């Protein structure tokens, strides 16, 4: 099956999956895997590996499912485990509370959601949003306990801040790849500057949405505002003495610095033995492994090294369901990308090409919603849009940068079950999948629309 019927079936499949999870209470892992299998069969993916006329081999459905599952594990599985382990240690030593105090001292107790959003936005410039959420989640949880703020508002505020920088600002790979494809790879400083500017309205929209949705949706780890002060004092008394600011910050800030340095040297095209070492240390898995070493040192300093085995064991039990549901989302995305749906959308892009600056946004949003990956949406849309820039009136350097920003806005519209980031935010934020659609999915719609509106307004003045 191909064309519009396949797109219609895809929409029905997503609706069916939501109903299975929310109404019939079927576990998300089972629901997503069943829908992926059925959709793969309907989409015409061969049941076994097939050799095409040009000699290439098209993977069978079983292999596609395996590739989607293993691909998610290889890209983010270890990152989630190590990030969660760091978070568990920070909680056990009182470092998370210390970090919460440091954040409150900077922004005040009345602005925790804004603090998390801006923190996420800054961290996600060099770090993937998935990794960033896992790294910063201990601070979010501690701030919820410390201030009594809505856990949902804090999760969505953090998630939106991370996502906005992830699609707009190099050296994140997606915006860099899109800029290079559009022919403005040598002008990354302008792309970065416009990425910062184009973040303003989405950040405001994300903050407002997070605060509003936090009033109506409650997560499983909400704090009782009436008992916050008492519980905080009791917690501090249990730890006896909180770690120093540097000791508390090191397991989080060191991985961020390592990933940031690696991104910079990669963007600069540098080479050499030392550069190779920096690139190695800056890969998310290795950077978080280094952060874990700092966390274990902190655990030792607190005299709790004997608890490390139990902490690790409990962390793996907690992370297991998150990993498998996230990997199932990767399967759905792989099945969709292996079907003919994305090819059909890209081959009929000329239908949308008369929409000017809105064309890159709509195309990226369609591809994002269809296959789940923001980076794939960024790079694929840029490849389609590049030859059409003169037709769209976006051929000047500044307007090409605006086209790149429009693609970025579309690449976060919207995050749902086929996106690993949806499951990271939902599960680490202690929300159900149904709540995830009300919060994370709707927030990405809001910030995506806010993003393209700002890009459109800028396009009226910048030429």
SVG drawing of the C-alpha trace seen along z (x, -y; Angstrom):
<svg xmlns="http://www.w3.org/2000/svg" viewBox="-12 -45 60 59">
<polyline fill="none" stroke="black" stroke-width="0.4" points="0.0,0.0 1.2,-3.5 0.0,-7.1 -3.0,-8.7 -4.5,-5.3 -1.3,-4.5 -1.3,-7.9 -5.0,-7.4 -4.1,-3.9 -1.2,-5.5 -3.6,-8.0 -6.0,-5.2 -3.1,-3.2 -2.1,-6.1 -5.7,-6.5 -6.0,-2.8 -2.7,-2.8 -3.9,-5.7 -7.2,-3.9 -5.4,-0.6 -3.2,-2.4 -5.7,-4.9 -9.1,-3.2 -8.3,0.5 -5.3,0.2 -3.1,2.4 0.6,1.8 2.3,-0.7 5.0,1.7 2.5,4.3 0.3,1.7 3.1,0.1 4.6,3.4 1.2,4.7 0.4,1.6 3.9,1.6 3.5,5.2 0.1,4.6 1.1,1.3 4.2,3.0 2.1,5.7 -0.5,3.3 2.2,0.9 3.6,3.8 6.9,4.3 8.1,7.8 7.8,10.5 11.4,11.7 14.5,10.0 14.0,9.3 16.6,8.6 15.5,5.8 16.3,5.5 19.3,3.2 20.8,5.8 20.1,4.0 18.4,6.0 15.2,4.7 14.8,5.8 11.9,8.0 9.4,6.9 11.1,9.0 14.5,7.4 12.9,3.9 11.4,4.4 14.7,5.7 16.6,2.8 14.1,0.3 14.4,1.9 18.2,2.3 18.7,-1.1 17.0,-2.9 18.9,-0.9 22.3,-1.7 21.5,-5.4 19.9,-6.2 19.7,-3.0 23.0,-3.3 22.5,-7.0 19.2,-6.5 20.8,-3.9 23.8,-6.0 21.8,-9.2 19.3,-7.5 22.1,-6.0 23.7,-9.4 20.3,-10.8 19.8,-8.0 23.2,-8.7 22.5,-12.4 19.3,-11.7 20.9,-9.3 23.7,-11.7 21.5,-14.9 23.3,-16.4 20.0,-16.8 18.7,-19.0 21.9,-21.0 21.5,-21.6 17.9,-22.7 19.0,-25.2 21.6,-26.6 18.9,-27.0 16.5,-28.7 19.3,-31.1 19.8,-32.1 16.2,-32.6 14.1,-32.7 11.6,-30.3 8.7,-31.7 10.2,-30.9 11.1,-27.1 9.4,-26.4 11.2,-29.2 14.5,-28.1 14.1,-24.5 13.1,-25.7 16.1,-28.1 18.4,-25.4 17.1,-22.9 17.5,-25.5 21.1,-26.2 22.1,-22.6 20.5,-21.3 22.7,-23.6 25.6,-21.1 23.6,-18.1 20.8,-16.0 17.5,-16.7 17.0,-13.1 20.3,-13.1 19.7,-16.5 16.3,-15.6 17.8,-12.5 20.8,-14.5 18.6,-17.4 15.8,-15.3 17.3,-14.9 17.3,-18.7 13.7,-18.9 12.6,-16.3 14.4,-18.0 12.9,-21.4 9.4,-19.8 10.1,-18.6 11.8,-21.8 9.2,-24.3 5.9,-22.4 5.7,-23.4 3.7,-21.2 5.8,-18.2 4.0,-18.3 4.8,-22.0 8.4,-21.4 8.7,-18.4 7.0,-20.2 9.0,-23.4 12.3,-21.4 11.2,-19.4 10.2,-22.4 13.5,-24.3 15.5,-21.3 13.5,-20.8 13.6,-24.4 17.4,-24.5 17.6,-21.0 16.0,-22.1 17.1,-25.7 20.7,-26.1 23.9,-24.5 26.1,-22.6 23.2,-20.2 23.6,-17.8 20.1,-18.4 20.4,-22.2 24.1,-21.8 23.1,-19.2 20.1,-21.3 22.3,-24.4 24.9,-22.6 22.3,-21.1 20.7,-24.5 24.1,-26.0 24.7,-28.1 27.1,-25.7 29.9,-28.4 27.6,-30.9 26.9,-28.9 27.4,-31.9 24.4,-33.6 22.4,-30.3 23.2,-30.2 22.3,-33.8 19.0,-33.5 18.4,-30.2 18.6,-32.2 16.3,-34.9 13.8,-32.4 13.7,-30.7 12.1,-33.7 8.5,-33.2 8.5,-29.4 10.2,-29.7 7.4,-32.1 4.7,-29.9 6.3,-26.8 6.4,-28.5 2.8,-29.6 1.6,-26.2 3.6,-24.4 2.2,-26.5 -1.4,-26.1 -1.3,-22.4 0.3,-21.8 -2.9,-23.1 -5.1,-20.4 -2.8,-17.3 -1.1,-15.7 1.9,-13.3 2.6,-10.4 5.4,-12.3 3.6,-15.5 4.7,-17.2 2.1,-18.3 2.6,-22.1 1.4,-22.2 4.2,-19.8 7.1,-21.0 8.9,-23.0 8.6,-20.3 9.6,-17.5 12.6,-19.5 13.9,-20.1 13.4,-16.4 15.4,-15.4 18.3,-17.7 18.4,-16.3 18.5,-12.8 21.6,-13.6 23.2,-15.4 25.3,-17.6 24.6,-18.3 27.6,-18.0 29.4,-21.1 28.2,-22.9 31.0,-21.6 30.6,-18.0 26.9,-18.1 27.3,-19.8 30.3,-17.8 28.3,-14.6 26.0,-16.8 28.2,-19.6 31.3,-17.5 29.3,-15.4 27.7,-18.6 31.2,-20.3 32.6,-17.2 29.7,-17.0 29.9,-20.7 33.7,-20.7 33.2,-17.7 30.5,-19.5 32.7,-22.5 35.7,-20.6 33.5,-18.6 31.8,-21.8 35.3,-23.4 36.5,-20.4 39.6,-20.0 41.7,-16.8 44.5,-15.2 45.1,-12.8 44.0,-15.1 40.9,-16.1 40.0,-12.4 40.2,-12.0 38.0,-15.0 35.5,-13.6 35.6,-10.2 35.1,-11.7 32.2,-13.9 30.1,-11.0 27.0,-10.9 27.7,-7.4 31.4,-8.1 30.5,-11.6 27.9,-10.1 30.2,-7.3 32.7,-10.0 29.8,-11.7 29.0,-8.4 32.6,-8.2 32.2,-11.6 28.9,-10.5 30.5,-7.4 33.2,-9.5 30.5,-11.6 28.9,-8.5 32.2,-7.4 32.7,-10.9 29.3,-10.5 30.4,-7.2 27.7,-5.3 29.9,-3.4 28.6,-0.1 25.1,-1.1 26.3,-1.4 25.3,2.2 21.7,1.7 21.4,-1.7 22.5,-0.3 20.1,2.7 17.2,0.4 18.0,-1.9 18.0,0.9 14.6,2.1 13.2,-1.4 14.8,-2.1 13.8,1.2 10.2,0.4 11.3,-3.0 13.9,-1.5 11.5,1.1 8.7,-1.4 11.2,-3.8 12.6,-1.1 9.1,-0.1 8.6,-3.7 11.8,-3.3 10.2,-0.2 7.2,-2.2 9.4,-4.9 11.5,-2.4 8.4,-0.6 7.1,-4.0 10.4,-5.0 10.7,-1.6 7.3,-2.0 6.6,-4.1 4.9,-6.9 7.9,-9.2 8.8,-8.8 5.2,-9.6 5.2,-12.7 8.6,-14.0 7.7,-13.2 4.5,-15.3 6.2,-18.2 5.6,-20.5 1.9,-20.7 3.0,-22.6 5.7,-24.7 3.5,-27.8 3.3,-28.5 6.6,-30.4 8.1,-30.3 5.3,-28.0 6.3,-25.3 9.5,-24.1 7.5,-24.2 4.6,-22.1 6.8,-19.6 9.0,-19.2 6.0,-18.9 4.5,-16.2 7.7,-14.2 8.3,-14.7 4.8,-13.5 5.1,-10.6 8.4,-9.1 9.3,-10.5 12.8,-11.8 13.4,-15.6 16.9,-15.1 15.5,-13.1 12.8,-15.7 15.4,-18.5 17.8,-16.8 15.1,-15.3 13.2,-18.6 16.4,-20.5 17.2,-18.2 13.8,-18.8 13.7,-22.5 17.3,-23.3 16.6,-23.3 13.3,-25.1 14.7,-28.1 14.6,-30.5 11.0,-29.4 10.0,-30.0 11.6,-33.4 14.1,-32.2 17.4,-32.4 19.2,-35.2 21.5,-34.2 19.2,-35.7 16.1,-34.2 17.8,-30.8 18.6,-31.0 14.9,-31.8 14.0,-28.7 16.3,-26.7 14.5,-28.1 11.1,-27.2 12.3,-23.6 13.4,-23.6 10.0,-24.7 8.3,-22.0 10.8,-19.4 9.3,-19.6 5.6,-19.5 4.6,-17.1 6.3,-14.7 4.2,-11.5 4.5,-7.7 6.9,-7.2 9.4,-9.7 11.8,-8.4 11.8,-11.9 8.1,-11.6 8.7,-8.5 11.7,-10.0 9.7,-13.1 6.5,-11.0 8.2,-8.3 10.9,-10.3 8.1,-12.9 6.0,-10.1 3.1,-10.6 0.9,-8.0 1.0,-7.9 -2.5,-9.5 -1.1,-12.4 1.9,-12.5 -0.4,-13.3 -2.1,-16.0 1.2,-17.6 4.2,-16.7 2.4,-16.3 0.3,-19.4 3.3,-21.5 5.3,-20.6 2.3,-21.7 2.2,-25.0 5.9,-25.7 6.1,-24.6 3.3,-27.0 4.9,-29.8 8.2,-29.1 6.8,-29.4 4.9,-32.5 8.1,-34.2 9.9,-33.1 7.1,-34.5 7.1,-37.8 10.9,-38.0 10.5,-37.2 8.4,-40.4 11.4,-42.5 14.5,-40.5 15.6,-40.0"/>
</svg>
